[in-house]
Amino acid sequence: MTDLFTPFDLAGLRLPNRIVMPPLTRSRGPEDAATEQVALYYTQRATAGLIVAEGSPISNEGQGYLHNPGIFTRAQVEGWRLVTDSVHAAGGRIFLQVWHVGRISHTSIQEGGRAPVSATGRAAKGSMAFGRNERGEPDFVPASKPRALATEEVERVVADFARAAHNAVEAGFDGVELHAANGYLFDQFLNPLINDRTDRYSAATLEGRLRFTLEVVDAVADAVGPGRVGIRLTPYGTINSVPPFVETEDTFAELGRELGRRRIAYIHVMDQTGFFNTPEGQKPTSEAIHGLLRRWRRDAPGVALMLDGGLTKARATKFLADGLIDLAGFGQPFIANPDLVARLRHDWPLTKPDRATFYTGGAKGYVDYPPYRPEAAAKAA
């Protein structure tokens, strides 16, 4: 029977187990580049079947968090090379999530204090970026009003994604994951209640609302090969000011079919059902998400399916055994349990992460979580 510890062939990349460390923003790059401490953090977790490193901005324009290692300068490529060399030396496999936040940014992060860009010129009311407050201190601040990208500018953004993917492979990553989830730039094109364009990227038609996403997928696949491309989606997700829309199922079902035709490595779905900052009354249902996974299994054969968000060992094992998914992501558990694979295998207790240290910088709450010591636990008992 397939379970969490069954190996998996991900488009030619052999994974020793089905346990994935999904991308987790930690704001530990003081110069917006990965450091030796970042390399240590990921290497501590290298027993995961696959690590998907934290969202990495494809450009300054695409950045929504301070101290978030990017992938668009030579220094950033070299910083990430520290990470990939270390993870590979420990026997791990690692993708990089490439990211453009669109309107979920702030003028304090943008070069010259300019407005963020998006599919729309409307602000994401109620959404926060991690920028600088009025005192110039790192802080969560309301997302600034964006500027809508001109039609001819969209091609530049697509090219930025392809360049970032090329840089990621140059930095030693085994592949890239497009961050098309959580209300960031892809969602701003996909959602017809955000996208108010009237050009060829208009969300008034299914073809128009999918166009940007598929152009990026094609450009990135051309740059690094489709087998090195994954994509993260949040169907029915509502965080970062994403309003629910009635065409959700049809939109994502067709997107899955198109991704299947392109033979990318995987589709990664984040289930926001229990996510801490999903607005009350707008939580998606797991049943709807599972329905889409079943449709993609049928319509996108050969594309691996990954799910994360509130998974337990029991739930993940059932979904794998039922064939609903191929890979299971455990986000916050990996923060506090660098040896999560061993803990799941042996049913050892899990340490709870300290949310207060998620974005504070430094080693505390980052690389100082110890592995489980069964001998010490036995003596304490």
Secondary structure, DSSP 8 states (H G I E B T S, - for coil): ---TTS-EEETTEEESSSEEE--------TTSS--HHHHHHHHTTTTSSEEEEEEEESSSTT--BTT---SSSHHHHHHHHHHHHHHHHTT--EEEEEE--TTS--TTTSGGG---EESSSS--TT-EEEEE-TTS-EEEEE----EE--HHHHHHHHHHHHHHHHHHHHTT-SEEEEEE-TTSHHHHHH-TTT----STT-TTSHHHHHHHHHHHHHHHHHHH-GGGEEEEE-TT--TTT----TTHHHHHHHHHHHHHHHT-SEEEEE--TT-TTS-TT----HHHHHHHHHHHHHHSTT-EEEEESS--HHHHHHHHHTTS-SEEE-HHHHHH-TTHHHHHHHT-------GGGSSS-SSTTTT------HHHHHHH-
